[in-house]
Amino acid sequence: MIISSRTKTIIEFLISAEDYLTIKDIAGRLNLAERTVYREMDNVNDTLGHYSLFVESIKSKGVRLYGSAEDIDHLKKSLNDNKAVYDYNFQERIETILFYLLHEKDFIKTRLLSIKLQVSMQTIRNDLQHIENTIKIHDLKLEKKKGLGILISGNTISRNHLLVNLLMRNIDIDVFLKWIKNFNENNSLFIKFLIEFGYENIIKKSYTVVNNLINEKNIQLTDVEFQELIFLLTMFINNRDNYILEPLNFEETFYNKNLTEKIKVYIENIFNINLTGDDIKYLKWIVNLISNHNIKSIIVDKNELSMAKKINNFIELVEASLKVNLRNDSTLAEGLVGHIDRALIRIRSGISVSNPINSEIKNRYEELYRVIRQSIDEVFQDDLFPEDEIGYLVLYFVVSLDKMAVKSIKVLVVCSSGMGSSKMLSSRLEREIPEITVRKIIALISLPKENLNEYDIVISTIPLDLQTVPHMMVSPLLNKEEINRLKHRIITLEEKKYQLTDKIKIIKAEERDIVDEIKKIRLFSHWALELINGFKVEYIEGKDRNTDILEIIDKDLFNDKIIPENAVYEHIKNNEKISYFQIPNTKIDYLDCSLEKIKQPVFRVYHLDFEGIFNFNNKELSDIEAFVIMIYPKNHNKLLLNLLSFITMSIIENNDTIRNFENGNENKIKGLLNEKIKLFLKDHF
C-alpha cells in the first residue's frame, strides 16, 4: 500500500489529537491550504479503510479519527514499522537520499537508491544533480566513478553539520521532545532514520548532557536551540575520531572557559570517554554557538563592537531604500547585533536555520524582503545569508516599522472653536488612532503662515481648500463614522509613506499595568540622573612606569563614595573572565563590571593626556588615549542593562563620537549621554 507523505502526516495528526479538529486547524498545523486538506481527506479515508477506521465529521465540531483502540494501535504499529511504502515528495526524496549518502563511507550504486525509494533511475539522476549543487555551499563534493557509483566526500564537520540541518528541517520540536521522552513514539520519517542508523542511545545521553548543563549553569535556550545542541553533540560523539578542525571558524574571545569545562565533564562521565585536543576545540566552538545570548555582561567583547558598526551600516542602507528613519529604535540595533552574530557562526560553519514561515514572510513583505536581501549582501559581502535567515531579519524590521508606525503620521489640527475644544479634539484623535501624533494646533488665521510640508495630513473642523497636503474635515467631538473614515485614510497614507507593496499591520500593544509602568519610569529616572550627575572626564598624567589605571579608577570612585575601597581591583582579581578590551580601530580601552556593593551605575572616561606609560592589571597599555568604564550593581534590572548597553554602543556611533572620547571632550560626551538617555526613554516608555 502506497501512502503519500501528506496523507501520512494528516493521519498522524489525527491520531495524536485528543478532540475534534477543524480543517483550518489541520491546514494551519501542516502549513497547507484548506482546500488542499479537503482534497487529501479522500486519500486519508481510503488508507484508514484498510484498518477498519474512518474520519468522523460533525459540522459544528470538525473531524476526528473514529474506530476501536485496537485498530488505531494496529495503524500506528504499521506506520512505525515501515510496513507502508511512502510516496515521497521531491524535497523529502532529496533529503532522504542526502541522509543516506552522508552515512556512506564508500561508493554506492544509484540503482540501490532507485529500488529503496521506488522511483526511476532518471528521477534519481535528476535528484543527484540537485544534491550536487546543494552540497557545494557546505564544502562537500559528490564524486561519481563509473562502475563504482557515487560518494559524498569532504570534511567530517561539514558532513555532520549538513546532517544536523537535515534533522532540524525534518523533525518538528514537539515530535522530537515527545520521542526523546518516550522512544516508542517514532512517527517521524527522520526519527525512523535515526533509529535505523543506531543513534537512539547517543541522543538519549546527549539529551542528559544538555539537561544537566541547563539546570546547573542556567543556560537560556529556546526549544529549537535545545534540539540543535543535542544533534550537534550527537554527531560530534558519533564521529569524534574523524574531526579535522581547520575549516571551522570561531574566535577565541567568544569562549566561556567554565562552560566548556563543565560540558566536557558531563560528556566524559555520561559517555565514559576522554576528550582531548580537537575534541575540546570543537566543544569550545559549540559553547561559542550557545553562549553569546547567555552572557550577562553589557558587551561580550570587542567583536560585538565591530559587529555594531556593520549593523549600523546595514540599517542605514535599509533606511535609504525605504526612506524611513530607524536609527532611533535602540532595540532594532541591539536585536540585530545578537541575531546576526549567531547567524554568522552558523553560516560560516555550514549550519543553516529553518524558517517555516519564510514563504509567507516573503509574500507579505515582498519589497522589504528584497531590500533586506540587497542590504545584507552589500554589508556582509564574504557571507551568503540563506533565504530562511533573510526571513527572520525581515521580522526585526517589521517590528521596528510597527513601533514607528504607531506614531508615524504627523497631523496638523486647524480648529476655530477655541483652544479648549481644539485640545479635546487633539486628545481624542491620538487616543482613538494611535498611529498619529498631533504636532500642532492652530487657528484658521495662522494657516497661511504654516509650512504644510511638515505634516502628513491636516485635520480641521472647518472646510479648507488645500492642494499640497491631504485634508479631512471632522466635527469637534469626532463621531464614530469620522473615526472609521480617518482610520482608512491613515492606512492609505502609511502605504504611500513607507513605499511597501503590502501594508504592515499595526498591532496595538496590550494595556500595561500603570503601577508597574510608574515604578519602571521612577527607576529609570533614578538611574538616568545618577549616570548624568556621576559622569565626568578625568585627566590622568603618567608620571612614571608604575601609573596603574586600575588603582586610579578605584581611588576615584572610592573618593566619590560610589564603591568600597579597592572594589574594582577585587572584582578583577576574583573573576577569570572580565569585559575589558581595546575597541577595534580606536585608541579607546573599555571596561565594564558589576559589583555587589554598589547602588548606582557609573559611566566615566579617563583621558590619558600625558605621554607617559600606563598599565592595567599588570599589563602595559599601548597607544591608548581614553579609558572608558561602566560600573553597575550586580543585582541589576534588565531595563538598566539595556540602557547601559545602548549608551555603550554610542561610543562607536560614528567617527566624531570616537574622536570625542579619544580627546576627552567632556561637554560633547555629556551631550551625547543626554541624547541617548532621551532616545531610550522615548523608545521604552
C-alpha positions in Angstrom: 0.0 0.0 0.0 1.4 3.4 -1.0 0.8 6.3 1.3 1.8 9.9 0.3 3.8 11.8 2.9 0.9 14.4 3.1 -1.7 11.6 3.8 0.6 10.1 6.4 1.2 13.4 8.2 -2.6 14.1 8.4 -3.2 10.7 9.7 -0.5 11.1 12.4 -2.0 14.5 13.3 -5.5 12.9 13.7 -4.0 10.0 15.8 -2.4 12.5 18.2 -5.4 14.7 18.6 -7.5 14.3 21.7 -10.5 16.1 20.4 -12.2 17.2 17.2 -10.0 19.2 14.7 -11.3 21.7 12.2 -9.9 21.7 8.7 -8.5 25.1 9.5 -6.6 23.6 12.4 -5.1 20.9 10.2 -4.2 23.3 7.5 -2.5 25.7 9.9 -0.5 23.0 11.6 0.7 21.4 8.4 1.2 24.8 6.6 -1.3 23.8 3.8 -4.2 25.5 2.1 -7.6 24.4 3.5 -8.7 23.3 0.0 -5.6 21.0 -0.1 -6.6 19.4 3.1 -10.2 18.9 1.9 -8.9 17.1 -1.3 -6.5 15.0 0.8 -9.2 13.7 3.1 -10.4 11.2 0.4 -6.9 9.6 0.4 -6.9 9.7 4.2 -10.2 7.8 4.4 -9.0 5.3 1.7 -6.0 4.5 3.8 -7.9 4.3 7.1 -10.4 1.9 5.5 -7.7 -0.8 5.3 -7.6 -0.7 9.2 -11.4 -0.5 9.7 -11.1 3.2 10.7 -12.7 6.3 9.2 -12.8 10.1 9.7 -15.9 11.2 11.6 -17.1 14.7 10.6 -19.5 16.8 12.6 -20.4 20.2 11.1 -20.2 22.2 14.4 -17.1 20.5 15.7 -14.8 19.3 12.9 -13.2 15.9 12.3 -11.7 13.2 14.3 -10.4 9.6 13.9 -13.0 7.1 14.7 -12.6 3.4 15.4 -11.6 0.9 18.1 -8.4 1.4 20.1 -7.1 -1.9 18.8 -7.5 -0.8 15.2 -5.8 2.5 15.9 -2.9 0.7 17.6 -2.6 -1.5 14.5 -2.4 1.5 12.3 0.2 3.2 14.5 2.3 0.0 14.5 2.1 -0.3 10.7 3.3 3.3 10.3 6.0 2.9 12.9 7.2 -0.5 11.5 7.6 0.9 8.0 5.1 -1.6 6.6 3.6 1.1 4.4 5.5 2.3 1.3 5.8 6.1 1.2 5.2 8.2 -1.8 8.0 10.8 -1.2 7.5 14.3 -2.5 10.5 16.0 -4.2 12.0 17.6 -1.1 11.6 14.5 1.1 13.2 12.4 -1.6 16.2 14.8 -1.9 16.8 14.9 1.8 16.3 11.2 2.3 19.0 10.5 -0.4 21.2 13.1 1.3 20.8 11.4 4.7 21.8 8.0 3.3 24.7 9.3 1.3 26.1 11.3 4.2 26.4 8.0 6.2 28.1 6.1 3.4 31.9 5.8 3.7 32.3 4.0 0.3 30.8 4.3 -3.2 27.2 3.0 -3.7 25.3 2.2 -6.8 22.5 4.6 -7.8 20.2 1.6 -8.5 20.1 0.9 -4.8 18.6 4.3 -4.2 16.1 3.8 -7.1 15.0 0.5 -5.5 14.8 1.9 -2.0 12.7 4.9 -3.0 10.8 3.1 -5.7 11.4 5.7 -8.4 13.1 5.5 -11.8 16.8 5.8 -12.4 16.2 9.0 -14.3 14.5 10.5 -11.3 17.5 9.6 -9.1 19.9 11.1 -11.7 17.9 14.4 -11.6 17.8 14.3 -7.8 21.6 13.8 -7.7 22.2 16.8 -9.9 20.2 18.9 -7.4 22.1 17.4 -4.5 25.5 18.1 -6.2 24.6 21.8 -6.4 23.2 21.9 -2.9 26.2 20.5 -1.1 28.8 22.8 -2.7 28.0 25.5 -0.3 28.8 23.1 2.5 32.3 22.4 1.0 31.2 18.9 0.1 31.5 17.2 -3.3 29.5 14.5 -5.0 32.1 12.1 -6.5 31.0 9.8 -9.4 33.0 6.8 -10.6 32.0 4.6 -13.4 31.4 1.1 -12.2 31.5 2.1 -8.6 28.7 4.6 -8.1 28.6 7.8 -6.1 30.0 9.1 -2.8 29.9 12.4 -0.9 33.4 13.5 0.1 34.5 16.3 2.4 35.4 17.3 5.9 33.6 15.3 8.7 32.4 18.5 10.4 30.8 19.8 7.2 29.1 16.4 6.7 27.9 16.4 10.3 26.6 20.0 10.1 24.7 19.2 7.0 23.2 16.2 8.8 22.1 18.5 11.7 20.5 20.8 9.1 18.5 17.8 7.7 17.3 16.7 11.1 16.3 20.2 12.2 14.3 20.8 9.0 12.5 17.4 9.1 11.8 16.8 12.8 9.4 19.2 14.5 10.4 20.2 18.0 7.2 18.8 19.6 7.6 15.4 17.8 11.3 15.3 18.9 10.6 16.1 22.5 7.8 13.5 22.6 10.1 10.9 21.1 13.1 11.6 23.3 11.0 11.1 26.4 9.3 8.0 25.0 11.4 6.2 22.4 8.3 4.1 21.4 6.8 7.2 19.7 8.6 7.4 16.3 6.1 8.6 13.7 8.5 10.9 12.0 10.3 9.6 8.9 13.6 11.1 10.0 13.3 9.7 13.5 13.0 6.3 11.9 16.3 7.1 10.1 17.9 7.9 13.4 16.8 4.6 14.8 17.9 2.8 11.6 21.4 4.2 11.9 21.7 3.5 15.6 21.5 7.0 17.1 19.0 6.3 19.9 21.4 5.7 22.7 23.7 8.6 21.8 20.8 11.0 21.5 19.4 9.9 24.9 22.8 10.6 26.5 23.3 13.9 24.7 19.8 14.9 26.0 21.0 14.2 29.5 24.2 16.3 29.0 22.2 19.3 27.7 19.6 19.0 30.5 22.3 18.9 33.2 24.0 21.9 31.6 20.8 23.9 31.6 19.9 23.1 35.2 23.4 23.7 36.6 24.6 26.7 34.5 21.2 28.3 34.0 21.7 28.4 30.2 18.7 30.0 28.5 17.9 28.1 25.3 14.9 28.1 23.0 13.3 24.8 22.1 15.0 24.9 18.7 18.4 25.7 20.2 17.9 22.9 22.7 17.2 20.4 19.8 20.1 21.7 17.7 22.6 21.4 20.6 21.5 17.7 21.2 22.0 16.9 17.5 25.4 18.7 17.4 26.6 16.7 20.4 25.2 13.5 18.9 27.1 13.9 15.6 30.2 15.0 17.5 30.3 11.9 19.7 29.4 9.6 16.8 32.3 10.8 14.6 34.8 12.3 17.0 37.7 10.2 15.8 37.4 11.8 12.3 37.3 15.5 13.2 39.6 17.9 11.4 39.1 21.4 12.7 40.8 23.7 10.1 37.6 24.7 8.3 35.8 25.6 11.4 35.8 29.4 12.1 35.5 30.8 15.6 37.2 33.5 17.7 38.9 32.6 21.0 37.4 35.7 22.6 34.0 34.1 22.4 34.9 31.2 24.7 33.4 30.6 28.0 36.1 28.5 29.7 34.0 27.4 32.6 31.1 26.3 30.4 33.4 24.4 28.1 35.0 22.6 31.1 31.5 21.8 32.5 30.2 20.3 29.3 33.4 18.3 28.9 33.0 16.8 32.4 29.3 15.8 31.6 30.3 14.2 28.3 33.2 12.3 29.8 31.1 11.0 32.7 27.9 10.1 30.8 29.7 8.6 27.7 32.6 7.2 29.6 35.2 8.7 27.2 38.2 11.1 27.5 38.2 14.3 25.4 41.5 15.9 24.3 42.9 18.1 21.6 40.5 18.6 18.7 37.6 17.3 20.8 37.9 20.3 23.2 38.4 22.7 20.3 35.1 21.6 18.9 33.4 21.9 22.3 34.7 25.4 22.6 33.0 26.2 19.2 29.7 24.7 20.5 30.0 26.9 23.6 30.6 29.8 21.4 27.4 29.0 19.5 25.2 28.7 22.6 26.7 31.2 25.0 26.5 34.5 23.0 23.0 35.3 24.2 23.5 34.0 27.7 26.3 36.4 28.6 25.2 38.8 31.4 27.9 41.4 30.7 26.9 44.6 28.8 29.2 43.8 26.0 30.7 40.4 25.4 33.9 41.5 23.8 35.4 43.7 21.0 33.8 41.6 18.3 30.4 42.8 19.3 31.5 46.4 18.8 32.9 45.6 15.3 29.6 43.9 14.6 27.7 47.0 15.8 29.4 49.1 13.1 28.3 46.7 10.4 24.8 46.6 11.8 24.7 50.4 11.7 25.7 50.3 8.0 23.1 47.7 7.4 20.3 49.7 9.0 21.4 52.8 7.1 21.1 51.0 3.8 17.6 49.8 4.6 16.6 53.3 5.7 17.9 54.8 2.5 15.9 52.3 0.4 12.6 52.6 2.5 13.1 56.4 3.1 12.3 56.0 6.8 14.4 56.7 10.0 15.0 53.6 12.0 18.2 54.6 13.9 16.3 55.9 16.9 14.9 52.4 17.6 17.6 51.1 20.1 16.0 47.6 20.3 16.4 47.1 16.5 20.2 47.5 16.5 20.6 45.5 19.7 18.5 42.7 18.4 20.3 42.6 15.1 23.7 42.5 16.7 22.9 39.4 18.7 21.0 37.6 15.9 23.4 38.3 13.0 26.4 37.4 15.3 24.9 33.9 15.9 23.7 33.6 12.3 27.3 34.2 11.0 28.6 31.5 13.3 26.2 29.0 11.8 26.7 30.2 8.2 30.5 30.0 8.4 30.2 26.5 10.0 27.7 25.1 7.5 24.8 25.1 9.8 21.6 26.5 8.4 18.4 27.6 10.2 14.9 26.5 9.3 12.2 29.2 8.9 8.8 27.5 8.5 7.1 30.8 7.6 9.7 32.2 5.2 7.4 31.9 2.2 4.6 33.7 4.0 7.0 36.5 5.1 8.4 36.8 1.5 4.9 37.1 0.0 3.6 39.5 2.6 6.6 41.8 2.8 7.9 41.4 -0.7 9.5 44.8 -1.1 11.0 44.8 2.4 12.4 41.3 1.8 14.1 42.5 -1.4 15.6 45.5 0.4 16.9 43.3 3.3 18.4 40.8 0.9 20.2 43.5 -1.1 21.4 45.4 2.0 22.8 42.4 3.9 24.6 41.2 0.8 26.3 44.6 0.5 27.4 44.8 4.1 28.4 41.1 4.6 30.0 40.5 1.2 32.0 37.5 2.3 29.0 35.6 3.7 25.9 34.2 1.9 22.8 34.5 4.1 20.3 31.8 3.2 16.7 32.7 2.4 15.4 31.4 5.7 17.7 33.7 7.5 16.6 36.7 5.4 13.0 36.0 6.6 14.0 36.3 10.2 15.8 39.6 9.5 12.7 40.9 7.8 10.7 40.3 11.0 13.1 42.5 13.0 12.4 45.4 10.7 8.7 44.7 10.6 8.5 45.0 14.4 10.5 48.3 14.2 8.3 49.7 11.5 5.2 48.7 13.5 6.6 50.6 16.5 7.4 53.6 14.4 4.1 53.5 12.6 2.3 53.7 16.0 3.3 57.4 16.0 4.3 57.8 12.3 1.6 60.1 10.9 2.2 63.8 11.6 -1.0 65.8 12.0 -1.8 69.5 11.9 -5.1 70.3 13.6 -7.0 73.5 12.4 -9.8 74.4 14.8 -11.8 77.6 15.1 -13.8 76.6 18.1 -11.3 77.8 20.7 -8.3 76.2 22.4 -10.4 74.1 24.8 -12.2 72.2 22.1 -9.0 72.1 20.0 -7.1 70.2 22.7 -10.0 67.9 23.3 -10.1 67.0 19.6 -6.4 66.5 19.6 -6.5 64.2 22.6 -9.4 62.2 21.1 -7.6 61.8 17.8 -4.4 60.4 19.5 -6.5 58.2 21.8 -8.7 56.7 19.0 -6.0 56.4 16.3 -2.6 55.5 17.9 -0.8 55.8 14.5 -1.0 59.6 14.6 0.7 62.3 16.6 -0.7 65.8 16.7 2.3 68.1 16.0 0.5 71.4 16.3 -2.9 73.1 16.8 -3.6 76.4 15.1 -6.4 78.7 14.3 -7.6 79.3 10.7 -5.9 82.6 10.5 -2.5 81.1 11.2 -2.8 78.6 8.4 -1.2 80.7 5.6 2.0 81.1 7.6 2.3 77.3 8.3 4.7 75.1 6.3 2.3 72.3 5.4 5.1 70.1 4.0 6.0 69.2 7.6 2.7 67.3 8.0 1.2 64.1 6.5 -2.4 65.3 6.9 -4.4 68.3 8.1 -7.5 67.7 10.1 -9.9 70.6 10.6 -13.3 71.4 12.0 -14.0 73.8 9.1 -13.8 73.4 5.3 -10.3 74.1 3.8 -9.1 74.5 0.2 -5.8 72.7 0.3 -3.8 71.4 -2.7 -0.4 70.3 -1.3 -1.4 68.1 1.6 -4.2 65.6 2.4 -7.0 67.1 4.3 -10.1 65.9 6.2 -12.8 67.7 8.0 -14.3 66.4 11.2 -16.6 67.6 13.9 -15.0 68.9 17.1 -16.5 65.9 19.0 -15.3 63.3 16.4 -18.0 60.8 15.8 -17.6 57.1 15.1 -18.2 57.4 11.3 -15.5 60.1 11.2 -13.1 57.9 13.1 -13.6 55.0 10.7 -13.1 57.2 7.7 -9.9 58.7 9.2 -8.5 55.2 10.0 -9.0 54.2 6.4 -7.2 57.4 5.3 -4.3 56.7 7.7 -3.8 53.2 6.2 -3.5 54.8 2.7 -1.0 57.3 4.0 1.1 54.7 5.6 1.2 52.6 2.5 2.4 55.6 0.5 4.8 56.8 3.1 6.8 53.6 3.5 6.6 52.5 -0.2 5.9 48.9 0.7 3.6 46.8 -1.5 1.9 45.3 1.4 0.9 47.4 4.4 2.4 46.4 7.7 -0.3 45.6 10.1 -0.2 47.9 13.1 -0.9 46.0 16.3 -1.7 47.9 19.4 0.3 46.9 22.5 -1.6 45.3 25.3 -2.5 47.5 28.1 0.3 47.7 30.6 -0.3 47.9 34.3 0.0 51.5 35.2 1.6 50.9 38.6 4.4 48.8 37.1 5.0 51.4 34.5 5.3 54.2 37.1 7.8 52.1 39.0 9.8 51.5 35.9 9.8 55.2 35.0 10.8 56.1 38.5 13.7 53.6 38.4 14.7 54.8 35.0 14.7 58.4 36.1 16.9 57.5 39.2 19.4 55.7 37.0 19.5 58.4 34.3 20.1 61.1 36.9 22.9 59.0 38.6 24.5 58.5 35.2 24.3 62.1 34.2 25.4 63.5 37.5 28.1 61.0 38.1 29.6 61.3 34.6 32.9 63.1 34.2 36.2 63.1 32.2 39.2 62.6 34.5 42.5 63.7 33.1 45.4 61.4 34.0 49.1 62.1 33.8 51.5 59.2 33.5 54.3 60.3 35.8 56.3 57.0 35.7 56.1 53.4 34.5 54.1 52.5 37.6 51.0 54.5 36.7 48.2 51.9 37.2 44.9 52.8 35.7 43.1 50.3 37.9 44.4 52.0 41.0 43.3 55.4 39.7 39.8 54.1 39.0 39.4 52.5 42.4 40.7 55.7 44.2 38.5 58.0 42.1 35.3 56.0 42.7 36.1 55.4 46.4 36.7 59.2 47.0 33.4 59.9 45.4 31.8 57.4 47.8 30.5 55.2 45.0 32.3 52.0 45.8 34.1 50.4 48.7 37.9 50.6 48.8 39.6 48.6 46.0 36.3 47.1 44.9 37.1 47.1 41.2 40.5 45.5 41.8 38.9 42.8 43.9 36.3 42.1 41.3 39.0 41.7 38.6 41.2 39.5 40.8 38.3 37.1 41.6 36.9 36.8 38.1 38.6 34.9 35.4 36.6 36.4 32.6 36.3 40.2 32.6 34.8 42.5 30.0 37.9 44.5 29.2 39.4 45.2 25.7 40.6 47.8 23.3 37.8 48.9 20.9 38.9 48.0 17.4 40.4 50.8 15.2 40.3 53.3 18.1 42.6 54.5 20.9 39.9 53.6 23.5 40.1 50.9 26.1 36.8 49.7 27.6 36.0 48.0 31.0 32.6 47.1 32.4 31.9 45.2 35.6 29.1 44.5 38.0 29.8 44.9 41.7 27.8 43.7 44.7 28.4 46.7 47.0 27.3 49.5 44.6 23.9 51.1 44.4 24.2 53.2 41.2 25.5 52.8 37.7 28.6 54.9 36.8 29.9 55.9 33.4 33.2 57.7 33.2 36.1 58.5 30.9 39.7 58.7 32.0 41.7 60.7 29.4 45.5 59.8 29.3 46.7 63.3 28.2 50.4 62.9 29.0 52.9 60.8 27.0 53.6 58.6 29.9 53.4 54.8 30.2 50.3 53.3 31.8 49.3 49.8 32.8 46.1 48.0 33.7 46.0 44.7 35.7 49.8 44.3 35.3 49.6 44.8 31.5 51.1 47.7 29.7 48.7 49.8 27.7 49.7 50.6 24.1 48.5 53.5 22.0 45.6 54.3 24.3 44.2 57.8 24.8 41.0 57.1 26.7 39.9 54.5 29.2 36.1 54.2 29.4 34.4 52.4 32.4 30.8 51.3 33.0 30.2 50.0 36.6 26.8 48.9 37.7 25.1 46.9 40.5 25.4 43.1 40.4 21.7 42.6 41.1 20.8 44.7 38.1 17.5 45.1 36.4 17.2 44.1 32.7 16.0 47.6 31.8 19.1 49.0 33.4 21.3 46.6 31.4 19.5 47.6 28.2 20.1 51.3 29.0 23.8 50.8 29.7 24.2 48.7 26.5 22.5 51.4 24.5 24.8 54.1 25.9 27.9 52.0 25.4 27.2 51.4 21.8 27.2 55.1 21.2 31.0 55.1 21.7 31.4 53.9 18.1 28.3 55.6 16.6 30.5 57.5 14.1 34.0 58.9 13.7 33.0 62.1 15.5 31.9 60.3 18.7 35.1 58.2 18.6 37.2 61.4 18.4 35.2 63.0 21.3 36.0 60.0 23.5 39.7 59.8 22.4 40.1 63.6 23.0 38.2 63.5 26.3 35.7 66.2 25.2 33.5 66.2 28.3 30.8 68.6 27.0 30.4 66.7 23.8 30.3 63.3 25.5 27.8 64.5 28.2 25.6 65.9 25.4 25.7 62.5 23.7 24.9 60.8 27.0 21.8 63.1 27.5 20.7 62.5 23.9 20.9 58.7 24.2 19.0 58.7 27.5 16.2 60.8 25.9 16.1 58.4 22.9 15.9 55.4 25.2 13.2 57.0 27.3 11.1 57.7 24.1 11.6 54.2 22.8 10.8 52.3 26.1 8.0 54.3 27.7 
